[in-house]
């Protein structure tokens, strides 16, 4: 399959950012599902929908500091536990 010309003019870093943003758009779209939740913050974004596949339970776009990482991870795990979610998809870009 040929790469579209516009995409082929991007730098490697721009391609990676484009791919990540495309994935984040998919995660954001899950908020349209019934009973789904989406949280977007400066340090981390995450989504949840009432389905068993871990793709519907994801944390993504982390921008954590050494000082905040443990606390933010613990808070995120607690948020999912409150929704009885046994498995979380963590996307680290």
N, C-alpha and C positions, 0 to 999 in steps of 0.2 A: 504494500500500500504506500503510495506516495505521500510525503509530508506536504501539507499546504504551504504555499510560498510564504505567506505572512508568518507562519510559525517557524519556517526555516531561517528567517532573518533574525530571530531572537537569539540572544546569548544563552549559554547553558544555564546560567543563573535565572534568567527570565523564563526559560522553559520550565525549570523546576518550580518557580513561584507560580506560574500559570497552572501547572498540574495540581499544586497544593490548593490554590484558590478554587479550582474546579471541584476538587474533593470537598472543600469547605462549603461550597454552594450546594452540593448534594446533602451534606449534613444539615444545612439550614433548611432545605426543602422538607425535611422530615417534620418540621413544625406544623405542616398542613395535615398531618395524619391525626385522626381522632385521638384525643387525650394525650397527645405528645407535648413535650416540653423542650424549650431551647433556652439556654443561658449563654450570653456572649459578654465576656468581660475583657478588660485589657490584658489580664494575665493568663486566662484560660477560657475556652469555650467548651460547652458540652451539651449533649442532647439525649433525650430519652423518649422512647415510644413503647407502648405495651405489647411488644412482640418478643419472642424468645431468641431470635438471632442477635448476636452481639453487635452487629452493624447498627442496630437501633439503640445501642447504649454506648455512646462514645464521648470521649474527652479529646480535645484537639486544639491546635494552635497555642501550645504552652509558651508563655513568656515569663518564666519563673526566675526568681533570684535565689541565691543560696539561702538567704534568710527566710524566704517565703515558701520554698519548695515543699518541705515536710508538712507544714500547716495546710497549704493549698491542696496537696494530695490527700491528706487525711479528711479535709472538709469535703472533697469531691467524692471520695469513697463513701463517706457518711450520707451524702446526698443520694447516691445510688442505693445504698442499703435501705434508706427510708422508702425506697420504691421497690424493695424486695428484688433487686437486680443482682444475680450471682456472678455475672461476667460483664466486664467493661472493656470496650475497644479503646485503647490509648493510641492516638496517632501522634507521633513525635516527628515534626518536620525539621 
